[in-house]
Amino acid sequence: MLYTNLILILMMSSSFGWARVPSHRLGSLAPKDARTEVVQIESDPTSVAVGCVKNLKLTCDVGKPASTNLNITNVNSITIWKDMPSGPHAKVAEVDREDPNRVIKYPECSNCSQDFQGAEFDWKVWQGNDTGHLTLNVPSPNKTHLGTYICDATVTVTRESGRTYTIDYDDIQYVVQEIDPTLDCIMKKLKEAKEDRANMTKQIENLKAEISTEVSFSAVRDNGKDYFYEDVSSDTVLVFNKAFINIGGGFNTSTGVFTCPVAGRYYVRYDLQVLWNPNLTTDSVVYLLLNGAQVTMSRMWDSSTASHAWGVIGAGLVLQLELGDEVKVRTGRNSRFYWRFDYGYACMFTGYLLK
């Protein structure tokens, strides 16, 4: 009887020991030939000609293999690693079903945020899914993005027997190789380089102009005499034909128009001595125009019939001017201007670039 009980106890111990199989990290339970069917990693394009590819799309897919009796019940996590030139493999991104609404970027890679700047991620992994993926999109890939990528995935599977296991699929590798650019790509890069150089040269010239160029003008109207007045009809651009200063060459003494040579903020002002002539008008009106549009209006009115009554009208303000903008002074009424007395000029048009 004692012998029989001992045999029974040994049989029960053997049976219980066989049943206590751990359910974590049993990758060996998956058939070896099914590893790359459960987890697949690929890129689009498969090879990269640096400088010729707009986007590198690398995807780690997890799904049920058709050739096995494994039944995936959960995709628990997916991780993408990258071999780094400066050190060992670095974890680029990972997703986990415990927090399925976010991707953890560069958890163990101090340089990845710079190396993969502008990269975008797409993913699906959570409980109850028999498939999942983690996708990395890299714009304008360079040599840093070439090399070996590794995909790891953890899944929960159920066999036909009903047993449930958690399986780690590790070290599924994919190599993104570099290829030589095509002739079309080389010609395109040369064209882009020329355009970039031209744009850079233009920016440098504009920057030099903004930093170092002084722009200013101050002009009057002169006819060589000590006393000079003139009747000017309505809607006439006043031509200040003598420039005391014209740094930057923006003022035209033939037309009276200032053309902006450098974009920036300018102070612009005119002052005009008006001599009354009752036969012309009882008031004088003058406009400052920017590209033909009225910016200011100056007006002086007098009911006096005296032939030698006079006054001064003018206006000054700061304008934001762009390259090529035109500024000028125009009459709005028939007017008589006293351009010069024996002791100096009485009408002037002035402007300068503010620093």
Order of alpha helices (4+ residues) and beta strands (2+ residues): alpha-alpha-beta-beta-beta-beta-beta-beta-alpha-beta-beta-beta-beta-alpha-beta-beta-beta-beta-beta-beta-beta-beta-beta-beta-beta-beta-beta
